[in-house]
């Protein structure tokens, strides 16, 4: 069985986040017919793994087996050095059931005040998994380092983007043009590895 993906293949993006599905389609250069797990009405599996790679694999496997299509899943999050890597794999959970990332960013700021650290170093991790129905899987990981800024800046992107200032830049991910963010993000770095493994 070839692990190369042909252009035009229909892929399930194993996400219920419309912003993430759009970003995945863009990072795949529009080569594939992307449908999201949310659009297909697939349930969201419980993310019970302890790593980004483990959770990405779990989501891709669940979507592939239910939809009978090749599935791609991303598990990503923000890790803060002064918080021992939190929120990490719980990044989405910090936003609560309503996915309120304004609340989540405030929580990061409050936790930093509680520990009394001036260290604002942080990094985004993105693990990507591609799974074939009842078949093999490929998993890769990308990372981008930066610092946290408060108050949040910018209305673009999603999640924690407005408080993350990537190394060597003067705009947060929330202020950047999407194409500029896509060129250097953790997800872009993971996708470069994935493309090398899977594209013709």
Secondary structure by P-SEA (a helix, b strand, c coil): cccccccccccccccccaaaaaaaaaaacccccccccccccccccccccccaaaaaaaaaaaaaaaaccbbbbbbbbbbbccccccccccccccccccccaaaaaaaaaaaaaaacccccccbbbbbbbbbcccbbbbbbbbbbbbbbbccccccccccccccccccccccccccccaaaaaaccaaaaaaaaaaacccc
